[in-house]
Amino acid sequence: MGIPEERIERLDALAREATRAGEFDRAREYVRLARRIAERHRLRLPRRFRRYTCDRCDVYLRPGVNARVRLQSGKVVVACDCGELARYPYD
């Protein structure tokens, strides 16, 4: 694992902790920085990171706090407080 991957994982952990503490703006900055690093180094973000971040407002999602999770005919629907919907298939 290279330095960019390690840094992205560290920023993921920092964003999770900041969201847990209620510091959503700080978590948003961590998410934006991790996305910039991934773009610069042409890396894919980890699946967990992609699923727990909002594509529109870059906030780290916590179900029940700033996100709503519902099951709907073979899909998981995650709704952020900003109104963005993300749908993921499941078996």
N, C-alpha and C positions, 0 to 999 in steps of 0.2 A: 504494500500500500504506500503510495507516494504522499508527499506533503500536502498537495491540494485535497486529497481524499480525507486525510486526517483532520485538516482544518474544517472541511465541510461537516464532518461528524461532530467536531467540537462545537461548531456554531449551532448545530442541531440541538445538542445537549443544552447549550446556553439559552437558546430560544425557548426550549421546553421549560427550563427553570424560571426564566423571566415571565412566561405566561402563567406558571403556577403561582408566582408571587404577585400577579396582577399588573405587571409592567408591560403592557401590550405594545407600546411604542418602541421600547428597547428590543422586544422580541421581533418586531417588524424589521428593525435595522439588521439584526442577526440574519434573518431570512433573506433580506435583499443582498447582504454581503455574500452569503453562501451561494446564491444564484449567480452573482457576478463572477465568483471564483469558478463555478462550474462552466459558465460560458467562456471565460478566458482560456480555460484549460481543456475545453471541449469534452467535458465529462457529463455523464448522466447523474442526476441527483438520486440518492437512494429512494426506494419505493416508499418507505415510511415517511421520509421527509416530504415527498411529493403529495402523499395522501393527507398529511397533517398541516398543510399550508394552503392558504387561499391564493388563487391565481390573480384575483383582482386587487385585493388590498394588502397582500403579503403578510397577513397576520398568521401566527401559529395557532392552529385550531385546537380547542379543548372541548370535547362533547359535553354539553350541559352548561358550559360557561359562555362561550362565544360561538358555538356551532350546534346545529341540530342534526341528528343522524336518524334516518328512517330506512326501513327495508321496503322495497317496492318492486314486485314482479321480477325477481332475478337480479336486482340492482340494489346497491347501497347508495342512498342519496344523502350527501352531506351539504347542508345549507349554512353558509357563513352569515354573520350578522349584517354584512354589507349587502346581502341579497344574492351573492354568487352561489350557484349550484354546481356540485361535482357528482358525477355518477360513475360508479365502479361496479363491474359485474361480479357475481359470486355464484357458486354452484350450490 
